[in-house]
Amino acid sequence: MQGADNLGVAADQEPVGVGPHPQPWPTGDQWDPELLAQGDRRNVVDRYRYWRMDAIVTDLRARRHQFHVAIENFDHDFNIGSVVRTANAFAAHTVHVIGRRRWNRRGAMVTDRYLDIAHHDDALAFGTWAREQQIPVIGIDNFPGAQQLETSTLPRSCILLFGQEGLGISPTGQQQCERVLAIAQFGSTRSINAGAAAAIAMHAWIQQHCFSDVVR
């Protein structure tokens, strides 16, 4: 059943989503008869209520943005699920996982089913692919000499590269970057969570390229 990605709720909570669709049902290939009959309890926006999953994926691909997201995964980084979930929310073009193929999908809250995820064996293979596609790689890390994200312009077509939690972008990963941008921090900690950093950087792209009349 297409509704198999229900999040579930406690017994004393109202169920998420919507119940059965009232008759007459809408017509079109995007509608899922089972969801129309039984209700749609998935964590999807109203636009996609009662839609088949493959129909949602097709529609998202037609509307996705030109930025990609890449994250290094050399030690089963638990942040990848969070990055994938945010990439879905901001309609990223593709998520690239560099290193280990396996990652904890629980944090993605099944959003990995709705967007494209590519795998690269290592940072060098990833960089080769990016150059072949002529897509600049922008690293997000707080290395000495990094420019400020807040005062930088992100290319409309680009790949935002994030390193593994704690280690940051690997030396080989750094070599694939056109430049590295740092997120401004004002507290005592040296760095912020990789999943949070990814969300901030993606939203910076959204502000610059989806709300340019407001920002500039």
Sine and cosine of phi, psi and omega as CSV:
sin_phi,cos_phi,sin_psi,cos_psi,sin_omega,cos_omega
0.00,0.00,0.59,-0.80,-0.04,-1.00
-0.93,0.37,-0.32,0.95,-0.01,-1.00
-1.00,0.03,0.33,0.94,-0.10,-1.00
-0.95,0.31,-0.12,0.99,0.00,-1.00
-0.99,-0.14,0.51,0.86,0.06,-1.00
-0.85,0.52,0.58,-0.81,0.01,-1.00
-0.99,0.12,-0.46,0.89,-0.03,-1.00
0.99,0.14,0.50,-0.86,0.00,-1.00
-0.65,-0.76,0.34,-0.94,0.06,-1.00
-0.93,0.37,0.34,-0.94,-0.10,-0.99
-0.88,0.47,-0.49,0.87,-0.05,-1.00
-1.00,-0.09,0.20,0.98,0.00,-1.00
-0.94,-0.34,0.45,-0.89,0.10,-0.99
-0.94,0.33,0.65,-0.76,0.02,-1.00
-0.91,0.41,0.54,-0.84,0.03,-1.00
-0.97,0.22,0.26,-0.97,0.10,-0.99
0.99,0.13,-0.48,-0.88,-0.07,-1.00
-0.75,-0.67,0.38,-0.92,0.02,-1.00
-1.00,0.10,-0.22,-0.98,0.00,-1.00
-0.81,0.58,0.59,-0.80,0.00,-1.00
-0.97,0.24,0.72,-0.69,0.02,-1.00
-0.91,0.42,0.49,-0.87,0.08,-1.00
-0.98,0.22,0.51,-0.86,-0.03,1.00
-0.98,0.22,0.52,-0.85,0.01,-1.00
-0.96,0.29,0.52,-0.86,0.10,-0.99
-0.92,0.39,0.42,-0.91,0.00,-1.00
-0.93,-0.36,0.52,-0.85,-0.01,-1.00
0.59,-0.81,0.42,-0.91,-0.07,-1.00
-0.93,0.37,-0.33,0.94,-0.07,-1.00
-0.97,0.23,-0.29,0.96,-0.11,-0.99
-0.99,0.13,0.63,-0.77,0.02,-1.00
-0.98,-0.18,0.91,-0.41,-0.05,-1.00
-0.85,0.53,-0.61,0.79,-0.01,-1.00
-0.91,0.41,-0.66,0.75,0.02,-1.00
-0.93,0.38,-0.63,0.77,0.05,-1.00
-0.87,0.50,-0.61,0.79,-0.06,-1.00
-0.99,0.17,-0.61,0.79,-0.15,-0.99
-0.96,-0.28,-0.26,0.97,-0.06,-1.00
0.97,-0.25,0.36,-0.93,-0.04,-1.00
-0.87,-0.49,0.97,-0.26,-0.05,-1.00
-0.98,-0.21,0.27,0.96,-0.02,-1.00
-0.97,0.23,0.35,-0.94,0.05,-1.00
-1.00,0.05,0.95,0.30,0.02,-1.00
-0.80,-0.60,0.41,-0.91,0.03,-1.00
-0.93,0.36,0.31,-0.95,-0.08,-1.00
-0.84,0.54,-0.54,0.84,0.00,-1.00
-0.81,0.59,-0.56,0.83,-0.11,-0.99
-0.97,-0.25,0.21,0.98,0.05,-1.00
-0.87,0.50,0.74,-0.67,0.04,-1.00
0.95,0.30,0.09,1.00,0.02,-1.00
-0.99,0.16,0.50,-0.86,0.18,-0.98
-0.91,0.40,0.51,-0.86,-0.02,-1.00
-0.88,0.48,-0.69,0.73,-0.02,-1.00
-0.91,0.42,-0.50,0.87,0.05,-1.00
-0.94,0.35,-0.62,0.79,0.06,-1.00
-0.89,0.45,-0.72,0.69,0.00,-1.00
-0.86,0.51,-0.70,0.72,0.00,-1.00
-0.88,0.47,-0.68,0.73,0.00,-1.00
-0.92,0.40,-0.66,0.75,0.01,-1.00
-0.90,0.44,-0.63,0.77,0.01,-1.00
-0.89,0.46,-0.54,0.84,0.01,-1.00
-0.97,0.25,-0.30,0.95,-0.10,-0.99
-0.90,-0.44,0.02,1.00,-0.11,-0.99
-0.93,0.36,0.40,-0.92,-0.02,-1.00
-0.99,0.11,0.06,-1.00,-0.10,-1.00
-1.00,-0.05,0.01,1.00,0.06,-1.00
-1.00,-0.07,0.61,-0.79,0.10,-1.00
-0.96,-0.28,0.27,-0.96,0.07,-1.00
-0.79,-0.61,0.72,-0.69,0.05,-1.00
-0.77,-0.64,0.63,-0.78,0.03,-1.00
-0.64,-0.77,0.70,-0.71,0.01,-1.00
-0.98,0.19,0.65,-0.76,-0.10,-0.99
-0.70,-0.72,0.96,0.28,-0.03,-1.00
-0.99,-0.12,-0.13,0.99,-0.03,-1.00
-0.56,-0.83,0.70,0.72,0.04,-1.00
0.79,0.61,0.83,0.56,-0.04,-1.00
-0.89,0.46,0.84,-0.55,-0.05,-1.00
-0.96,0.26,-0.18,0.98,-0.01,-1.00
-0.97,0.23,-0.25,0.97,-0.10,-0.99
-0.87,0.49,-0.65,0.76,0.01,-1.00
-0.86,0.52,-0.67,0.74,0.03,-1.00
-0.91,0.42,-0.65,0.76,0.02,-1.00
-0.89,0.45,-0.68,0.73,0.00,-1.00
-0.89,0.45,-0.68,0.74,0.00,-1.00
-0.88,0.48,-0.68,0.74,0.01,-1.00
-0.93,0.36,-0.63,0.78,0.04,-1.00
-0.87,0.50,-0.60,0.80,0.08,-1.00
-0.91,0.42,-0.68,0.73,-0.03,-1.00
-0.88,0.48,-0.57,0.82,-0.04,-1.00
-0.99,-0.16,0.17,0.99,0.05,-1.00
0.83,0.56,0.76,0.65,0.09,-1.00
-0.90,0.43,0.46,-0.89,-0.03,-1.00
-0.90,0.43,-0.81,0.59,-0.05,-1.00
-0.44,-0.90,0.53,-0.85,0.17,-0.99
-0.97,-0.24,0.78,-0.62,0.00,-1.00
-0.95,-0.32,0.84,-0.55,0.06,-1.00
-0.97,-0.23,0.85,-0.53,-0.07,-1.00
-0.96,-0.29,0.84,-0.55,0.02,-1.00
0.94,-0.35,-0.80,-0.59,-0.03,-1.00
-0.91,0.42,0.68,-0.74,0.03,-1.00
-0.95,0.32,-0.57,0.82,-0.09,-1.00
-1.00,0.09,0.68,-0.73,0.08,-1.00
-0.50,-0.87,0.36,-0.93,-0.07,-1.00
-0.97,0.24,0.96,-0.28,-0.05,-1.00
-0.99,0.16,-0.10,0.99,-0.07,-1.00
-0.87,0.49,-0.65,0.76,-0.02,-1.00
-0.92,0.39,-0.30,0.95,0.00,-1.00
-0.97,0.23,-0.24,0.97,0.02,-1.00
0.80,0.60,0.69,0.72,0.03,-1.00
0.90,0.44,0.11,0.99,0.03,-1.00
-0.93,0.37,-0.29,0.96,0.04,-1.00
-0.90,0.43,-0.28,0.96,0.03,-1.00
-0.98,0.22,-0.24,0.97,-0.14,-0.99
-0.96,-0.28,-0.05,1.00,0.02,-1.00
-0.67,-0.74,0.24,-0.97,-0.06,-1.00
-0.99,0.12,0.73,-0.68,0.05,-1.00
-0.84,-0.55,0.83,-0.55,0.00,-1.00
-0.94,-0.33,0.44,-0.90,0.01,-1.00
-0.85,-0.53,0.63,-0.78,0.08,-1.00
-0.76,-0.65,0.71,-0.70,-0.09,-1.00
-0.88,0.48,-0.60,0.80,0.00,-1.00
-0.42,-0.91,0.09,-1.00,-0.06,-1.00
-0.90,0.44,-0.54,0.84,0.01,-1.00
-0.92,0.40,-0.69,0.72,0.04,-1.00
-0.89,0.45,-0.64,0.77,0.05,-1.00
-0.88,0.47,-0.72,0.69,0.00,-1.00
-0.89,0.46,-0.62,0.78,0.04,-1.00
-0.88,0.47,-0.70,0.71,0.03,-1.00
-0.88,0.48,-0.70,0.71,-0.04,-1.00
-0.89,0.46,-0.65,0.76,0.02,-1.00
-0.92,0.38,-0.63,0.78,0.04,-1.00
-0.89,0.46,-0.58,0.82,0.00,-1.00
-1.00,0.08,-0.10,0.99,-0.02,-1.00
0.85,0.53,0.69,0.72,0.05,-1.00
-0.92,-0.40,0.89,-0.46,-0.01,-1.00
-0.92,0.39,0.62,-0.79,0.03,-1.00
-0.98,-0.17,0.82,-0.58,0.02,-1.00
-0.92,-0.39,0.92,-0.38,0.02,-1.00
-0.98,0.21,0.58,-0.82,0.07,-1.00
-0.88,-0.48,0.97,-0.25,-0.03,-1.00
-0.27,-0.96,0.26,-0.96,-0.06,-1.00
-0.97,-0.25,0.68,0.73,0.04,-1.00
-0.92,0.40,0.46,-0.89,0.12,-0.99
-0.85,0.53,0.71,-0.70,0.00,-1.00
1.00,0.00,-0.10,1.00,0.03,-1.00
-0.93,0.38,0.58,-0.81,0.06,-1.00
-0.98,0.18,0.32,-0.95,0.01,-1.00
-0.98,0.17,0.77,-0.64,0.07,-1.00
-0.87,0.50,-0.64,0.77,-0.12,-0.99
-0.91,0.42,-0.40,0.92,-0.03,-1.00
-0.91,-0.41,0.22,0.98,-0.03,-1.00
-0.95,-0.31,0.44,-0.90,0.08,-1.00
-0.98,-0.18,0.82,-0.58,0.03,-1.00
-1.00,0.04,0.68,-0.73,0.07,-1.00
-0.88,0.48,0.53,-0.85,0.04,-1.00
-0.88,0.47,-0.70,0.71,0.09,-1.00
-0.98,-0.21,0.90,-0.44,-0.03,-1.00
-0.30,-0.96,0.17,-0.99,0.12,-0.99
-0.85,-0.52,0.84,-0.55,0.07,-1.00
-1.00,0.00,0.90,-0.44,-0.08,-1.00
-0.97,-0.23,0.76,-0.65,0.01,-1.00
-0.85,-0.52,0.62,-0.78,0.02,-1.00
-1.00,0.03,0.03,-1.00,0.00,-1.00
-0.97,0.26,0.52,-0.85,0.00,-1.00
-0.80,0.60,0.78,-0.63,0.04,-1.00
1.00,0.02,-0.71,0.71,-0.07,-1.00
-1.00,0.03,-0.45,0.89,-0.08,-1.00
0.97,0.26,-0.15,-0.99,0.00,-1.00
-0.92,0.40,0.73,-0.69,-0.02,-1.00
-0.91,0.41,0.35,-0.94,0.05,-1.00
-0.82,0.57,-0.66,0.75,0.04,-1.00
-0.92,0.39,-0.61,0.79,0.06,-1.00
-0.89,0.46,-0.63,0.77,0.02,-1.00
-0.87,0.49,-0.60,0.80,-0.02,-1.00
-0.92,0.40,-0.34,0.94,-0.01,-1.00
-1.00,0.06,-0.15,0.99,-0.12,-0.99
-1.00,0.04,0.68,-0.74,0.15,-0.99
-0.93,0.36,-0.62,0.79,0.09,-1.00
-0.32,-0.95,0.25,-0.97,0.01,-1.00
-0.85,-0.52,0.72,-0.69,0.00,-1.00
-0.90,-0.44,0.61,-0.79,0.01,-1.00
-0.93,-0.38,0.58,-0.81,0.07,-1.00
-1.00,0.05,0.77,-0.64,-0.02,-1.00
-0.89,0.45,0.73,-0.69,0.04,-1.00
-0.77,-0.64,0.52,-0.86,-0.11,-0.99
-0.76,-0.65,0.06,1.00,-0.01,-1.00
-0.98,-0.22,-0.37,-0.93,-0.10,-1.00
-1.00,-0.03,-0.38,0.92,-0.07,-1.00
-0.97,0.26,0.51,-0.86,-0.07,-1.00
-0.97,0.24,-0.51,0.86,-0.08,-1.00
-0.53,-0.85,0.20,-0.98,0.08,-1.00
-0.90,-0.44,0.31,-0.95,-0.02,-1.00
-0.80,0.60,0.65,-0.76,-0.05,-1.00
-0.87,0.49,-0.61,0.79,0.03,-1.00
-0.91,0.42,-0.64,0.77,0.04,-1.00
-0.93,0.38,-0.66,0.75,0.03,-1.00
-0.88,0.48,-0.65,0.76,0.01,-1.00
-0.89,0.45,-0.67,0.74,0.01,-1.00
-0.89,0.45,-0.67,0.74,0.00,-1.00
-0.89,0.45,-0.71,0.71,-0.04,-1.00
-0.92,0.39,-0.66,0.75,0.04,-1.00
-0.89,0.45,-0.65,0.76,-0.01,-1.00
-0.93,0.37,-0.53,0.85,0.08,-1.00
-0.88,0.48,-0.65,0.76,0.05,-1.00
-0.90,0.44,-0.70,0.72,0.01,-1.00
-0.86,0.51,-0.71,0.71,0.00,-1.00
-0.87,0.50,-0.67,0.74,-0.07,-1.00
-0.96,0.28,-0.57,0.82,-0.16,-0.99
-0.93,-0.36,-0.21,0.98,0.04,-1.00
-0.93,-0.37,-0.30,0.95,-0.02,-1.00
-0.73,-0.69,0.62,0.79,-0.10,-0.99
-0.88,0.47,-0.54,0.84,-0.01,-1.00
-0.92,0.38,-0.44,0.90,0.00,-1.00
-1.00,0.08,-0.66,0.75,-0.13,-0.99
-0.97,0.22,-0.60,0.80,-0.13,-0.99
-0.95,-0.31,0.00,0.00,0.00,0.00
